[in-house]
Amino acid sequence: MRGRSILALLLVGFVLVAAGVIWRRSYGSILAREQHKLEDLRAALGAERAKLKGDIRDASSRSRLAGIVSQRLDMRDPSDSMVRYVERAVATPRGKP
């Protein structure tokens, strides 16, 4: 009877260890699938971010803004006769006249 109870305990122990290994592997595969999904999402968001940066760069370019400014605000580049250059006065250091 003593040999059978030891064998039964060993068999129960083996089944518990095997169940633990199976559970750990299935949990690991679930986490691996989730990680792959998150990596794919990260790559997609990175691509979208790069596209949006390009769109912002295109929308804020000088050539694009010049048309909008001239159309909506009725602004234009000044002619050479309209430009005045003002010389800056030289500042004297403090304490000296």
Secondary structure by P-SEA (a helix, b strand, c coil): caaaaaaaaaaaaaaaaaaaaaaaaaaaaaaaaaaaaaaaaaaaaaaaaaaaaaaaaaaacaaaaaaaaaacccccccccccbbbbbbccccccccc
